[in-house]
Amino acid sequence: MRVLVLGGTVFLGRHVVEAALARGDEVTTFTRGQTAPELHPEVEKLRGDRDGALDALRGREWDVVVDTSGFVPRVVRQSTELLADNVALYVFVSSISVYADVSRPGVTEDAPLATVEDEATEDVGVHYGALKALCAQVVEQSLQGRTLVVRPGLIVGPHDPTDRFTYWPTRLARGGEVLAPAPPERLTQFVDARDLVEWIRNVAGEGTTGIFSATGMPVSFAELLRTCGAVAATASHVQWVTDDFLLEAGVQPWTELPLWLPGEEDAGHAEIDVTKALDTGLSLRPLEETVRDTLEWAQGLDGPAPRQADGRYTPRTLTPEREDELLAAWHAR
């Protein structure tokens, strides 16, 4: 199968390339060449820019395009219109952030989507979900009936530059008293990048079209941290701290304390219905394996995780000093 990956050097795209190569696919990547250009010497590497510099893609044909780097409808339209007549299937990686209401568990693919009043906006930081939804609409408009829209939750695993999951395995490995958001039974939901791309490769190879929420099964914070502690094999103690305390202390949900979403508006964020993806073969590895591999990767880094060339994905998680301050305040309350 001839596969074009729009992206392919940072995280999800990197795993897409590796999964395709493992299947014997003929892989081409299209990037600016600014991030890890030495990766995957065996693939064809086209250089350009999604915003106005697509000449390297002209006159070429592929069986499948996997778009892991589309965030703005105007930019996505450029690639879809150029490739529409030369590809059999366009896979667009969207997000569960497109759903307008995740206040209740069980959100399915036909749930209402987030909208934005000014559809010309390109403020991804503010309107990420709505813009992802509009991008998917652009893909379908250009390649009617030949699109596969994948809506993952948080994607985790080795090579993740965001620290949104990696924080927990590395924090438990550091040992000592670990601040965690109570209650322990609070759920979170994520998917190992390797499981996601293996499924994408399988269904794309079968020519599957449609829309799929594709993330993991819900797991409690207690189970996640217990698994992290067991894998790290470092003496640690989890101190469960209430939402009220954390919010009053100014701790930022999701960013400073990863996976923590205390508001009622996000009550169903960790229980997205993934039945449709599971029924088409999405297979999820044991949590222990994801934690172990992520920790081994993170501990093998020489310095912080690699960032994109434009500086995105700078972690904002709690520093050890800030965590110590919070723990001291909790005990002194």
Secondary structure, DSSP 4 states (H G I P E B T S, - for coil): -EEEEEB-SSSHHHHHHHHHHHTT-EEEEEE-S-S-TTS-TTSEEEE-BTTTB-GGGTT--EEEEEES----HHHHHHHHHHHTTTEEEEEEE--GGGBS--SSS---TTS-B---S-TT---HHHHHHHHHHHHHHHHHHHSTT-EEEEEESEEESTT-SS-TTTHHHHHHHH-EEEEEESPTT-EE-EEEHHHHHHHHHHHHHTT--EEEEE----EEHHHHHHHHHHHHT--EEEEEE-HHHHHHTTPPBTTTBTT---SGGGTTTT----HHHHHTT-----HHHHHHHHHHHHHT-SSSPP--TT------PPPHHHHHHHHHHHHH-
